[in-house]
Amino acid sequence: MRSLKTLNLDAAKGFLFGSRSSYGLIFSLLLYLLLIAIGFVYLYPLLFMLVTSLKSPSDLLNPMVQWVPTELYTGNYEKAYLVLDYPNTLVSSILISVVPSLIQAIVCSLVGYGLARYRFWGKNLLFMLILATFIIPAQNTVIPQMLTYKQFGLLGSSLSLILPALVGQGYKSAIFILIFYQTFLSLPKVLEEAARLDGASDLKIFTSIALPSAAPAFIVSIIFSIVWYWNETYLTIIFLEGGVQTLPMQLAKFTQAYENMYPPGVVNIFDRLNEAIKLSGTFLNILPLLLMYFVLQKWFVESIERTGITGE
Amino acid sequence: MNLPRFFRNEMRHSTREALYGYGFVFIWVIGFAVFTLAPLAQTFYYSLNQVTVSATEIHLDSVKWANYTRALFTDPNFIELLVGYIIQTLISVPIIIIFSMVIALFLNLGFKFKGLFRTIFFLPVVITSGPVIAELTSQGATSAPGIAQSAAVTEFLMQLPRYLRNPVEYLLTSFILILWFSGVQILIYLASLQKIDKNIYEAAAIDGASPWEAFWKITLPSLSTTTLINAIYTIITLSHFSENKVIKYVSGQTYAVDGGIGYASAMSFIYFSVLVALLAIVYLFITMQSKKDAE
């Protein structure tokens, strides 16, 4: 018979070192410690940016002030707001990312459906080409595109990003085609056959059966597409410069824009460009995405499970 | 039995199916031809020419392979940047793969605040754009906190030979940045970890396998396909990133007086072939490795 003492010891052991059913205190503590440490390192650039952007010019020069500014100084944000031309660039950034994303999602759902539900010759070739569009770097195709756009007077217009999306060649479209392919592949064929017996046409089956079932894939595709279009600067700088101005484009030439507004030789020392103003601009740049992320975070972090893109 | 007729019906059915299939993918094929294939061919054609763009027309002078030989043998910057890119990619890929696998293994355990940590580790995916990274890097915010600036490290770096110094310096100054490219990979690992049948672990435990053995014998082999997907995804993301030094150099040369479109196109194609070669190397490496495991 086991004495009460050994039982207690077992329980204590289990509590500290873990048992079959739980990890135990020591393991849990280690796990949390490790995750918090890694999480801190991971978020360090963001914390650094946030803290620095709130520092007043005198705090910046004071080596004693590292992590806690002496006052909450918003002057950097006021300047960055003006330099970024925030309201205008924000609206064009939203337009430039949302419109191609919606179009891209619709077109990719069509292509994904075609690949998942129909047998036809050349399907493997098509898959290889779709993969190729994912691999080919943008600079291998961008110059002729740019020259053609120039010829048609489309440079600087949002059409230069919308047109490729309209024919399934939008930014990272291969991933979205794959998401829709996986989604439609898992749709039971029975539904489709039943609808066909009722005399529904292929298009009708697509719009009334396939599309509603693909709602999660649409949400995931659209939000990822928005994020990627928002952050894309290689193509936007080439295609849009001189016309539509997005937030990241404006951030990329922040120094130049700042010096146009506050000429270095003219303004007093406190109005010179410093890292706090630059980082305020950076923070204003990612703020809309951060808000979107925290509102929709479930859709982001569960996206891959929901769309089953890893399905083999 | 009316075999020919049956056969004809069957043909009709499959032809009809194929036609509808083509109907759905048609738009992509057009787009591919217009926005990818034609510009790709055109860029290749440019790369064999000296291209001068005037207000009215684009003038081409055939120079055969001169742009390529210039990039490979004359231009001192391009090859150095290209080698730097290869080394950085080969360093970053294992770090990202191991880091994302470890984090995914952690997040696959059941514990409180799991969702919070998932949110943290995915956050960088949402905010990583070229200008943001450029700003953060220039402020020294992407190095491992406090390491890269310390005098001892600088001293240590000075001692290293040049070919070692650059990769080590890159590792120290961009450490967080490298980790920031792991977000999607963590989620992909997590999704495939959740697909492994729990019964296998139980069976292994009954046979006396320790969790350590179970990891090497069950978890790792089940993740080999995922690792391959993640490695390819990582290489492509790193290679397409707009702050990539080779890409910046090539786009700079496009408008440079002594460079031009032809030269930039040639460099783009060299870069593209290096990228494909890297993908092939990593593909072969991982598939050989997992074959070895299977034996």
Contacts between the chains, C-beta under 8 A, distances in Angstrom:
chain1	res1	chain2	res2	distance
A	23	B	109	7.3
A	23	B	111	7.4
A	28	B	111	6.6
A	31	B	106	6.8
A	31	B	109	7.1
A	31	B	111	6.5
A	32	B	111	7.7
A	34	B	106	7.5
A	35	B	106	6.2
A	35	B	117	5.5
A	38	B	103	7.2
A	39	B	117	6.4
A	39	B	120	4.9
A	39	B	121	7.5
A	41	B	144	7.0
A	41	B	145	6.7
A	41	B	176	6.3
A	41	B	179	7.4
A	42	B	120	6.3
A	42	B	121	6.6
A	42	B	123	8.0
A	42	B	124	7.4
A	42	B	176	6.8
A	42	B	179	6.1
A	42	B	180	7.5
A	43	B	120	6.4
A	43	B	123	7.4
A	44	B	141	7.0
A	44	B	145	5.4
A	44	B	176	6.1
A	45	B	136	4.9
A	45	B	141	4.2
A	45	B	142	5.5
A	45	B	176	5.8
A	45	B	180	7.9
A	46	B	123	7.7
A	46	B	127	8.0
A	48	B	136	7.9
A	48	B	139	7.3
A	48	B	141	4.3
A	49	B	136	6.6
A	49	B	139	7.7
A	49	B	141	6.4
A	52	B	139	7.2
A	107	B	27	6.2
A	107	B	28	7.3
A	110	B	24	5.3
A	110	B	25	7.7
A	110	B	27	6.6
A	111	B	24	6.5
A	111	B	25	5.2
A	111	B	27	7.2
A	111	B	28	4.5
A	113	B	24	5.6
A	114	B	20	7.9
A	114	B	21	5.1
A	114	B	22	7.6
A	114	B	23	7.2
A	114	B	24	2.6
A	114	B	25	4.1
A	115	B	21	7.8
A	115	B	24	7.8
A	115	B	25	6.5
A	117	B	21	7.6
A	118	B	17	5.3
A	118	B	18	6.8
A	118	B	20	5.7
A	118	B	21	2.9
A	118	B	24	6.9
A	119	B	14	6.9
A	119	B	17	5.9
A	119	B	18	6.8
A	119	B	21	6.9
A	120	B	17	7.0
A	120	B	18	3.7
A	120	B	19	8.0
A	120	B	21	3.9
A	120	B	22	6.0
A	121	B	18	6.5
A	123	B	21	7.8
A	126	B	25	6.3
A	126	B	28	7.8
A	126	B	29	7.6
A	129	B	32	6.0
A	130	B	28	7.6
A	132	B	36	7.9
A	133	B	32	6.8
A	133	B	36	5.6
A	134	B	236	6.5
A	135	B	236	6.2
A	135	B	275	7.0
A	135	B	276	7.0
A	135	B	279	7.1
A	136	B	36	6.8
A	136	B	40	6.6
A	136	B	272	6.7
A	137	B	239	6.5
A	137	B	240	5.9
A	137	B	247	7.3
A	137	B	268	6.7
A	137	B	271	6.5
A	137	B	272	5.8
A	137	B	275	6.7
A	138	B	240	6.8
A	139	B	247	6.2
A	139	B	250	5.5
A	139	B	251	6.6
A	139	B	264	7.4
A	139	B	268	4.6
A	139	B	271	7.5
A	140	B	39	7.9
A	140	B	40	5.8
A	140	B	43	5.4
A	140	B	265	7.8
A	140	B	268	4.7
A	140	B	269	6.7
A	140	B	272	5.4
A	141	B	35	7.3
A	141	B	36	5.9
A	141	B	39	3.8
A	141	B	40	5.3
A	141	B	43	6.3
A	142	B	39	7.4
A	143	B	39	7.6
A	143	B	42	7.8
A	143	B	43	5.9
A	143	B	46	6.6
A	143	B	254	6.7
A	143	B	261	5.6
A	143	B	264	7.1
A	143	B	265	6.4
A	144	B	38	7.1
A	144	B	39	4.0
A	144	B	42	3.8
A	144	B	43	6.0
A	144	B	46	7.4
A	145	B	35	6.8
A	145	B	39	5.1
A	147	B	53	7.3
A	147	B	58	6.5
A	163	B	35	7.6
A	164	B	31	6.8
A	164	B	35	4.7
A	166	B	31	7.6
A	167	B	27	5.6
A	167	B	28	6.9
A	167	B	30	5.6
A	167	B	31	2.7
A	167	B	32	8.0
A	167	B	34	6.7
A	167	B	35	6.5
A	168	B	27	5.9
A	168	B	28	3.8
A	168	B	31	4.6
A	168	B	32	7.5
A	169	B	28	7.9
A	169	B	31	4.3
A	169	B	32	6.6
A	169	B	34	7.8
A	169	B	35	4.0
A	169	B	36	5.9
A	177	B	28	7.5
A	202	B	20	5.0
A	202	B	23	7.9
A	206	B	24	7.8
A	227	B	125	7.4
A	227	B	126	5.4
A	230	B	129	7.3
A	231	B	127	7.5
A	231	B	128	6.4
A	231	B	129	3.3
A	231	B	130	7.6
A	231	B	132	7.7
A	232	B	129	7.3
A	232	B	242	7.8
A	233	B	129	6.0
A	233	B	130	4.6
A	233	B	131	6.0
A	233	B	242	5.3
A	234	B	130	7.1
A	234	B	242	4.1
A	234	B	247	7.1
A	234	B	251	7.5
A	238	B	251	7.7
A	248	B	129	5.0
A	248	B	130	7.1
A	248	B	131	4.9
A	248	B	132	7.2
A	249	B	131	7.9
A	251	B	131	4.2
A	251	B	132	7.1
A	251	B	135	7.1
A	252	B	130	7.0
A	252	B	131	4.2
A	252	B	134	7.4
A	254	B	131	7.8
A	254	B	135	7.7
A	275	B	139	5.3
A	278	B	135	5.8
A	278	B	139	7.3
A	279	B	135	6.7
A	279	B	139	6.5
A	281	B	135	7.6
A	282	B	131	7.7
A	282	B	132	5.5
A	282	B	135	4.5
A	282	B	136	7.0
A	285	B	129	7.8
A	285	B	131	7.2
A	285	B	132	6.1
A	286	B	126	7.9
A	286	B	127	4.3
A	286	B	129	8.0
A	286	B	132	6.0
A	289	B	126	5.1
A	289	B	127	5.6
A	290	B	126	7.2
A	290	B	127	6.8
A	292	B	126	7.6
A	293	B	123	6.7
A	293	B	126	4.6
A	293	B	127	8.0
A	294	B	119	8.0
A	297	B	119	5.2
A	297	B	122	7.9
A	300	B	122	5.9
A	300	B	125	7.7
A	300	B	126	7.0
A	301	B	115	7.5
A	301	B	118	4.7
A	301	B	119	6.2
A	301	B	122	5.2
A	301	B	187	6.7
A	303	B	187	7.0
A	304	B	184	8.0
A	304	B	187	4.5
A	304	B	188	5.9
A	304	B	190	7.4
A	304	B	191	4.5
A	305	B	190	7.9
A	305	B	191	5.2
A	305	B	194	7.1
A	308	B	191	8.0
A	309	B	188	7.9
A	309	B	191	7.9
A	310	B	188	5.7
A	310	B	191	4.8
A	310	B	192	5.2
A	310	B	195	7.6
A	310	B	226	6.6
A	310	B	229	7.3
A	312	B	225	6.4
